[in-house]
Amino acid sequence: MRVPLVDLQSQYRAIRDEIDQAIQSTLDSSAFILSDEVEAFESEFAQFVGTKYCVSVGSGSDALFLALEAMGIGHGDEVLLPANTFIASALAITRAGARVKLTDIDPESFNLDLGSASISENTKAVMPVHLYGQPADMTAVKAIAQQHRLKVVEDAAQAHGSIHREGPCGGLGDVSGFSFYPGKNLGAYGDGGAVCTNDAAISDRIRTQRNWGSQRKYFHETKGYNCRLDGIQAAVLRVKLRHLASWNEARIRVASWYREELDDLQHELKLPSEVEGTVRHVYHLYVVQILHHSRDAVLESLNASGVGAGIHYPRPIHLQQAYQDLGCGVGSFPVTESLASRIISLPLFPEMDRESVAYVSAKLRDALQIDRRT
Ligand SMILES: Cc1ncc(COP(=O)(O)O)c(C=O)c1O
């Protein structure tokens, strides 16, 4: 048996007729850029997130960058960011001209721990990342943001449908960025992203910037970019958005099956926990911690058994070559570093059946035993 980390083919097979029809209809209309499909998707996604506005863009990276830029965050400013995230969160800050100011993370939620944040007069924004689908502690983020007058830019790239007690993720700060990278809970068939906000001025600015700084063809108010979601992707996303709630439910069910299968291994394995304040964790990733054994040996053994497990992420931001200029060496963020050496992402996708969960769990048990003998 082989169980991939994600299975986009089985998802496509399940909705093939709807997708093919949507793509064909875009081809027939030849409306490829800023079309009715794009507008319709934006209004449907804004409704899903619960914000007044959604502006679709070329990727999640574009979304975060444009969000920062639209709030005037740039040169000389610092943005707080958890050290445990995908590099794109940090790169968006750098691209805006601002400085990344890392914080360590909470060991239970994997999300940012603002208790460890050093905030200076140059700190102008905080970027909570709702990592793996679990909401960051937005109650704490909002309190600190209010106290220090920080803008809040949510990185919701892994959190389509996640809910915190403060409300749905993506609608809790000044602005948020979503990614529609194919493997995301809502994924396009190529790159795509969106910014969501309740602020009309931010939405207008991003709408202009994504289209060469133009609201009227050939008239350019600002020096903008070409960062648009294309019509075919919007058509695909409209179809998939109709399934997102049930796919998220299926992910939550798979996570509960893992818990049933693996609960008794608690002395060897720490399963993901849903922390206080989490109303809905959408399990973009199912990340376990190997407590005593060699993580790399366990991962190798799983992969050799046909289990497509991975690591998200093996190297924290401050230890990436690209961010050596931050001057944060090994030991700077101990919780992040310790988790990076212990985590494994097990396969999880909405179409995954009970038998596959049992197989992965059995192979994980074997791997722990194999490793124990060595
Ligand atoms: C946490 C996080 N932030 C930002 C991004 C960037 O999104 P994209 O790949 O669409 O640029 C991703 C995904 O790749 C992500 O996982």
The ligand as a Tripos MOL2 file, in Angstrom:
@<TRIPOS>MOLECULE
LIG
   16    16     1     0     0
SMALL
NO_CHARGES

@<TRIPOS>ATOM
      1 C1          2.2530   29.7750    5.9990 C.3       1 LIG1
      2 C2          2.3730   30.1580    4.5580 C.ar      1 LIG1
      3 N1          2.5130   31.4570    4.2340 N.ar      1 LIG1
      4 C3          2.6090   31.8500    2.9520 C.ar      1 LIG1
      5 C4          2.5810   30.9420    1.9180 C.ar      1 LIG1
      6 C5          2.7750   31.4380    0.5250 C.3       1 LIG1
      7 O1          1.7690   31.0900   -0.3660 O.3       1 LIG1
      8 P1          2.0690   30.8830   -1.9130 P.3       1 LIG1
      9 O2          2.7890   29.5990   -2.0820 O.co2     1 LIG1
     10 O3          0.7070   30.8560   -2.5290 O.co2     1 LIG1
     11 O4          2.8770   32.0570   -2.3730 O.co2     1 LIG1
     12 C6          2.4160   29.5730    2.2040 C.ar      1 LIG1
     13 C7          2.3300   28.5190    1.1810 C.2       1 LIG1
     14 O5          3.0810   28.2780    0.3360 O.2       1 LIG1
     15 C8          2.3320   29.1790    3.5600 C.ar      1 LIG1
     16 O6          2.2040   27.8910    3.8950 O.3       1 LIG1
@<TRIPOS>BOND
     1     1     2 1
     2     2     3 ar
     3     2    15 ar
     4     3     4 ar
     5     4     5 ar
     6     5     6 1
     7     5    12 ar
     8     6     7 1
     9     7     8 1
    10     8     9 2
    11     8    10 1
    12     8    11 1
    13    12    13 1
    14    12    15 ar
    15    13    14 2
    16    15    16 1
@<TRIPOS>SUBSTRUCTURE
     1 LIG1         1 GROUP 0 **** ****
